[in-house]
Amino acid sequence: MNGQGLLQERIQLFKDTVRMEKTARVPQVSNFWTWKILDSEYKLSEALLDYDKMFRLVCDFHERYGFDGYMDLGTRNPVKVTNSLGGYHYIIDDEKEVLNIDDQVYLEAEEYPEFAENPLKFIWTKIMPRKYKKLNEEGALELIQNTTNEFLAFSDYNRRIGEKFLKDYQIPSMMNIQGNMLHPFEMLFNFLRGIKGLSFDIRRNKKELMETIDSLYEVFVKPSLSALEGPKSETAAFDAFSGLLAHSILSPKQFGEIYWPIFKKIIDKVVETDKTIYIFAESTMLQFYEYFQDIPKGHVVIHTELDDVFELRKKLPNICIAGGMPADLLGNSDPQTCIDYAKKLVDELGRDGGYIFSQNKMMSFRYDCKRENLLAVTDFVRDYRG
């Protein structure tokens, strides 16, 4: 089969799988992040600060394991861009082989009304100078020029690695370029209020919080929903992508009040336009399953980290499930044990369609995986016809 045929074959495989149709084989998505670097000849700092090294190791990773899709192609952590602004939010420890980032708080609770009135103005005039303190110093214009150059270099890496995977490896992107549907609550959780601050706001500043969520929806989410009305991408596996991270601080009742109304708008639009969405759910989401049980079949993928995927399948037969392969096994057992569990996942979850094989967590640390185990598992799932 020629290259273009392989690309279309993979896209069709993902499409049929999310539509809950029986397929010849189960597709595989890589949930490997900084572990890719640890699996290479480079240290974390060497790869994260050198785009040519990152390019080589990401290509080597695909040529070694051959997934059908990738959650990350070395583009998640723009270390050089943020460092150029004096952010230094990424903490790279080559000795311990870890990459960390501090919980970030750049918006105070009493500032919610001002922020909600004009989020973009507030971000540029107050958030940016707080996050990047060098913007307040002399030479800020030169700093911005240096950052622009770094951003262009990072953008060029994104372009090069994207073209390499699309044209040479015939790997579809995970989503349409306009398909990132990040919930406003996630924006506050990850970038503005932090975990602790937002946890307090749920109880102490709920009215202001809800007004801010609505404002962020209008500015950032609504335009992406409109984009779903356009044609399907010819190079993407899914039309939209969203991450569930902040739900981990919510009870089911709070989820229904704070999170679900806008998330339902996103999903409803996906269904209305006959598109698909891939949702990556950190932590657990089984406690919220009732909100998802009435979604029409064939539109939504949920990639879960810590839930029992077999129980999730019983609760949500209308949802395509991704994930399930335990890091504990990949990092601490032997190849045959890993293959046996992979077979169980494919047989029980993918027997009638609706399952994408992947890892149950973001693979980031040395002992999350052994190379021999991953080679054995990816080869098995690729060739298995159950």
C-alpha positions as CSV (number, residue, x, y, z in Angstrom):
1,M,0.0,0.0,0.0
2,N,1.4,3.5,-0.9
3,G,2.0,6.1,1.8
4,Q,-1.2,8.2,1.1
5,G,-3.2,5.0,1.3
6,L,-1.7,4.2,4.7
7,L,-2.7,7.6,6.0
8,Q,-6.2,7.2,4.9
9,E,-6.3,3.7,6.2
10,R,-5.3,5.0,9.7
11,I,-7.8,7.8,9.6
12,Q,-10.6,5.4,8.6
13,L,-9.5,3.0,11.3
14,F,-9.9,5.7,13.9
15,K,-13.2,6.9,12.4
16,D,-14.7,3.4,12.5
17,T,-13.4,2.8,16.0
18,V,-15.0,5.9,17.5
19,R,-18.2,5.1,15.6
20,M,-18.2,1.8,17.5
21,E,-17.8,-0.4,14.5
22,K,-16.0,-3.6,14.3
23,T,-12.5,-3.2,12.8
24,A,-9.9,-5.5,11.4
25,R,-7.5,-4.5,14.2
26,V,-7.4,-2.1,17.2
27,P,-5.6,1.2,16.6
28,Q,-2.8,2.3,18.9
29,V,-2.3,5.8,20.3
30,S,1.0,6.7,22.1
31,N,0.5,8.4,25.5
32,F,4.3,8.8,25.9
33,W,5.6,12.2,26.8
34,T,9.1,12.8,28.4
35,W,9.7,9.1,28.5
36,K,10.5,9.4,24.8
37,I,13.5,11.4,25.8
38,L,14.6,8.9,28.5
39,D,14.3,6.2,25.9
40,S,16.8,8.0,23.7
41,E,20.5,8.9,23.9
42,Y,19.8,12.4,25.2
43,K,19.3,14.0,28.6
44,L,16.0,15.9,29.3
45,S,17.7,19.3,29.1
46,E,19.5,18.3,25.8
47,A,16.3,17.4,24.0
48,L,14.1,20.2,25.5
49,L,16.6,22.9,24.6
50,D,17.6,21.6,21.2
51,Y,14.9,21.2,18.5
52,D,17.2,19.1,16.2
53,K,17.8,16.6,19.0
54,M,14.1,16.5,19.8
55,F,13.3,16.0,16.1
56,R,15.6,13.0,15.9
57,L,14.5,11.3,19.0
58,V,10.8,11.7,18.2
59,C,11.4,10.2,14.8
60,D,13.4,7.3,16.3
61,F,10.6,6.7,18.7
62,H,8.1,6.2,15.9
63,E,10.4,4.1,13.8
64,R,11.0,1.9,16.9
65,Y,7.4,1.4,18.1
66,G,5.1,2.4,15.2
67,F,2.0,3.8,16.8
68,D,-1.0,4.9,14.7
69,G,-1.3,8.3,16.5
70,Y,0.6,10.4,19.0
71,M,-0.6,12.5,21.9
72,D,2.7,14.4,21.8
73,L,5.4,14.9,19.2
74,G,7.8,16.8,21.5
75,T,5.7,20.0,21.3
76,R,4.1,20.1,24.7
77,N,6.8,22.0,26.7
78,P,8.0,25.2,25.0
79,V,10.9,25.6,27.5
80,K,13.0,28.0,25.4
81,V,10.1,30.3,24.7
82,T,9.1,30.8,28.3
83,N,12.7,31.0,29.4
84,S,13.3,33.8,26.9
85,L,10.6,35.9,28.7
86,G,12.2,35.2,32.1
87,G,9.4,32.7,33.1
88,Y,11.6,29.7,34.0
89,H,8.5,27.8,34.9
90,Y,9.9,24.5,33.8
91,I,12.2,22.8,36.3
92,I,14.5,20.3,34.5
93,D,16.4,17.9,36.7
94,D,18.7,15.7,34.6
95,E,20.0,13.8,37.6
96,K,16.6,12.7,38.8
97,E,15.3,12.6,35.2
98,V,12.2,14.6,35.9
99,L,10.5,17.7,34.4
100,N,8.3,19.7,36.8
101,I,6.3,22.9,36.6
102,D,5.1,25.0,39.6
103,D,1.4,25.5,40.3
104,Q,0.7,28.9,38.7
105,V,-1.3,31.7,40.3
106,Y,-1.5,34.9,38.4
107,L,-5.1,35.9,39.1
108,E,-6.3,36.9,42.5
109,A,-9.9,36.0,43.7
110,E,-10.9,39.7,44.1
111,E,-9.9,40.3,40.4
112,Y,-12.6,38.0,39.0
113,P,-15.0,40.8,38.0
114,E,-12.3,42.8,36.2
115,F,-11.0,39.7,34.5
116,A,-14.5,38.6,33.4
117,E,-15.2,42.1,31.9
118,N,-12.3,41.8,29.4
119,P,-10.2,38.6,29.6
120,L,-7.9,39.4,26.7
121,K,-7.1,42.9,28.0
122,F,-6.5,41.5,31.5
123,I,-4.2,38.8,30.2
124,W,-2.0,41.2,28.2
125,T,-1.9,44.0,30.8
126,K,-1.7,42.1,34.1
127,I,-1.2,38.3,33.7
128,M,1.7,38.5,31.2
129,P,3.8,41.0,33.3
130,R,3.1,38.9,36.4
131,K,4.1,35.7,34.7
132,Y,7.1,37.1,32.9
133,K,8.7,39.6,35.2
134,K,11.3,40.7,32.7
135,L,8.6,42.5,30.8
136,N,8.6,45.1,33.6
137,E,12.4,45.7,33.3
138,E,14.5,47.9,30.9
139,G,15.1,46.3,27.5
140,A,11.6,44.8,27.3
141,L,11.3,45.6,23.6
142,E,14.5,43.6,22.9
143,L,13.2,40.8,25.2
144,I,10.0,40.6,23.1
145,Q,12.1,40.4,19.9
146,N,14.2,37.6,21.3
147,T,11.0,35.8,22.4
148,T,9.5,36.3,19.0
149,N,12.5,34.6,17.5
150,E,12.3,31.7,20.0
151,F,8.6,31.4,19.2
152,L,9.2,31.3,15.5
153,A,11.9,28.6,16.1
154,F,9.4,26.6,18.2
155,S,6.7,27.0,15.5
156,D,9.2,25.8,12.9
157,Y,9.8,22.7,14.9
158,N,6.1,22.1,15.1
159,R,5.8,22.5,11.4
160,R,8.7,20.2,10.6
161,I,7.8,17.4,12.9
162,G,4.1,17.6,11.8
163,E,5.1,17.4,8.1
164,K,7.5,14.5,8.8
165,F,4.8,12.4,10.5
166,L,2.2,13.3,8.0
167,K,4.1,13.0,4.7
168,D,6.8,10.4,5.5
169,Y,5.2,8.3,8.2
170,Q,1.6,8.8,7.2
171,I,0.5,9.4,10.7
172,P,-2.6,11.6,11.1
173,S,-2.7,14.4,13.6
174,M,-4.8,13.8,16.7
175,M,-7.2,16.7,15.9
176,N,-8.1,19.4,13.5
177,I,-5.9,22.5,13.9
178,Q,-8.9,24.5,15.3
179,G,-10.2,21.6,17.4
180,N,-8.7,22.3,20.9
181,M,-11.8,22.7,23.1
182,L,-10.3,23.5,26.5
183,H,-13.0,24.2,29.1
184,P,-12.7,27.6,30.8
185,F,-12.5,25.9,34.2
186,E,-9.4,24.1,32.9
187,M,-7.9,27.4,31.9
188,L,-8.3,28.7,35.5
189,F,-7.1,25.5,37.0
190,N,-4.0,25.1,34.8
191,F,-2.9,28.7,34.1
192,L,-4.5,31.3,36.3
193,R,-5.8,30.4,39.7
194,G,-3.9,27.1,40.5
195,I,-5.3,24.0,42.2
196,K,-5.5,25.5,45.7
197,G,-7.0,28.9,44.6
198,L,-9.6,27.4,42.4
199,S,-10.6,24.8,45.1
200,F,-11.3,27.8,47.5
201,D,-13.2,29.7,44.8
202,I,-15.7,26.9,44.3
203,R,-16.9,27.6,47.8
204,R,-16.0,31.2,48.5
205,N,-16.4,33.0,45.1
206,K,-18.8,30.8,43.1
207,K,-20.8,33.7,41.6
208,E,-17.7,35.5,40.3
209,L,-16.2,32.2,39.2
210,M,-19.3,31.3,37.1
211,E,-19.4,34.7,35.5
212,T,-15.7,34.4,34.6
213,I,-16.3,30.9,33.1
214,D,-19.1,32.3,30.9
215,S,-16.9,35.1,29.8
216,L,-14.0,32.8,28.9
217,Y,-16.4,30.6,27.0
218,E,-17.5,33.5,24.8
219,V,-13.9,34.5,24.0
220,F,-12.1,31.2,23.7
221,V,-14.5,28.3,23.3
222,K,-17.4,29.6,21.2
223,P,-15.2,30.4,18.1
224,S,-13.9,26.8,18.1
225,L,-17.4,25.5,18.2
226,S,-18.2,27.5,15.2
227,A,-15.2,26.0,13.4
228,L,-16.8,22.6,13.8
229,E,-19.4,23.6,11.2
230,G,-16.7,23.5,8.6
231,P,-15.6,20.5,6.6
232,K,-13.8,17.5,8.2
233,S,-10.0,17.6,8.1
234,E,-8.4,15.2,5.6
235,T,-5.3,14.7,7.8
236,A,-6.7,14.4,11.4
237,A,-7.9,11.4,13.2
238,F,-10.4,13.4,15.3
239,D,-12.2,16.7,14.8
240,A,-11.7,18.0,18.3
241,F,-9.8,17.4,21.5
242,S,-10.4,18.3,25.1
243,G,-8.7,17.5,28.4
244,L,-10.4,16.7,31.7
245,L,-7.9,17.6,34.5
246,A,-9.7,20.1,36.8
247,H,-12.7,17.7,37.3
248,S,-10.5,16.0,39.9
249,I,-11.3,18.7,42.5
250,L,-15.0,18.6,41.9
251,S,-17.7,16.4,43.4
252,P,-20.3,14.9,41.0
253,K,-22.8,17.7,42.1
254,Q,-20.2,20.4,41.6
255,F,-19.3,18.9,38.2
256,G,-22.9,19.2,37.1
257,E,-23.2,22.8,38.3
258,I,-19.8,24.2,37.3
259,Y,-18.4,22.1,34.5
260,W,-21.0,20.2,32.7
261,P,-23.2,23.0,31.2
262,I,-20.3,24.2,28.9
263,F,-18.9,20.8,28.4
264,K,-22.3,19.7,27.2
265,K,-22.4,22.5,24.7
266,I,-19.1,21.3,23.3
267,I,-20.3,17.7,23.0
268,D,-23.7,18.7,21.6
269,K,-22.0,20.7,18.9
270,V,-19.8,17.7,18.1
271,V,-22.8,15.5,17.7
272,E,-24.9,18.2,15.8
273,T,-22.1,18.5,13.2
274,D,-21.5,14.8,13.1
275,K,-17.9,15.2,14.2
276,T,-15.7,13.4,16.8
277,I,-13.9,14.4,19.9
278,Y,-11.1,12.8,21.9
279,I,-11.2,13.6,25.6
280,F,-8.2,12.8,27.8
281,A,-9.3,12.4,31.4
282,E,-6.6,12.6,34.0
283,S,-7.3,10.9,37.4
284,T,-10.7,9.2,37.4
285,M,-14.0,10.1,35.8
286,L,-16.2,7.1,36.6
287,Q,-18.0,9.1,39.3
288,F,-19.3,11.4,36.6
289,Y,-20.4,8.7,34.2
290,E,-24.1,9.6,34.4
291,Y,-23.5,12.8,32.6
292,F,-22.1,11.0,29.6
293,Q,-24.5,8.0,29.4
294,D,-27.0,9.7,27.1
295,I,-24.5,11.0,24.5
296,P,-25.3,9.5,21.1
297,K,-23.0,6.7,20.2
298,G,-20.2,7.3,17.7
299,H,-18.9,10.7,18.5
300,V,-16.8,10.6,21.8
301,V,-13.6,9.0,22.9
302,I,-12.7,9.0,26.5
303,H,-9.0,8.2,27.4
304,T,-9.0,7.5,31.1
305,E,-6.0,7.2,33.4
306,L,-7.0,5.6,36.7
307,D,-10.4,4.2,36.1
308,D,-11.1,0.5,35.6
309,V,-11.6,0.5,31.8
310,F,-13.7,-2.7,31.9
311,E,-16.1,-1.1,34.4
312,L,-16.1,2.1,32.3
313,R,-17.2,0.0,29.3
314,K,-20.1,-1.4,31.2
315,K,-21.2,2.0,32.4
316,L,-20.7,3.8,29.1
317,P,-21.4,1.4,26.2
318,N,-22.0,4.4,24.0
319,I,-18.5,5.8,24.4
320,C,-15.3,4.7,22.7
321,I,-12.7,3.9,25.3
322,A,-9.0,4.6,25.1
323,G,-6.2,3.7,27.4
324,G,-6.1,0.7,29.8
325,M,-2.5,-0.6,29.5
326,P,-1.0,-0.1,33.0
327,A,2.3,1.7,33.4
328,D,2.9,-0.6,36.4
329,L,3.0,-3.6,34.0
330,L,5.0,-1.9,31.3
331,G,7.6,-0.7,33.8
332,N,7.8,-3.6,36.2
333,S,6.9,-6.9,34.5
334,D,8.1,-9.0,31.6
335,P,7.1,-9.0,27.9
336,Q,4.8,-12.0,28.1
337,T,2.8,-10.6,31.1
338,C,2.4,-7.4,29.2
339,I,1.2,-9.2,26.0
340,D,-1.3,-11.2,28.0
341,Y,-2.8,-8.1,29.5
342,A,-2.9,-6.3,26.1
343,K,-4.7,-9.3,24.7
344,K,-7.3,-9.1,27.5
345,L,-7.8,-5.4,26.7
346,V,-8.2,-6.0,23.0
347,D,-10.4,-9.1,23.3
348,E,-12.8,-7.6,25.9
349,L,-12.9,-4.0,24.9
350,G,-12.2,-4.1,21.2
351,R,-14.1,-7.3,20.3
352,D,-17.1,-5.3,18.9
353,G,-15.3,-2.1,18.2
354,G,-15.0,1.1,20.2
355,Y,-11.6,0.7,21.8
356,I,-8.3,2.4,21.2
357,F,-5.3,0.8,22.7
358,S,-3.1,3.1,24.8
359,Q,-1.4,3.6,28.1
360,N,-3.3,4.4,31.2
361,K,-1.2,7.4,32.2
362,M,1.1,10.1,30.7
363,M,4.3,8.1,30.4
364,S,6.9,10.5,31.7
365,F,9.3,8.8,34.1
366,R,12.2,6.3,33.6
367,Y,10.4,3.4,35.4
368,D,7.0,3.9,33.7
369,C,8.2,1.5,31.0
370,K,10.8,-0.9,29.8
371,R,11.7,-0.8,26.1
372,E,11.5,-4.6,25.7
373,N,7.9,-4.6,27.1
374,L,6.8,-1.7,24.9
375,L,8.2,-3.4,21.8
376,A,6.5,-6.6,22.6
377,V,3.1,-5.0,23.2
378,T,3.1,-2.7,20.2
379,D,4.1,-5.5,17.9
380,F,1.4,-7.8,19.3
381,V,-1.4,-5.2,19.1
382,R,-0.4,-4.2,15.6
383,D,-0.5,-7.8,14.3
384,Y,-3.3,-9.3,16.5
385,R,-6.5,-10.2,14.7
386,G,-8.8,-11.5,17.4
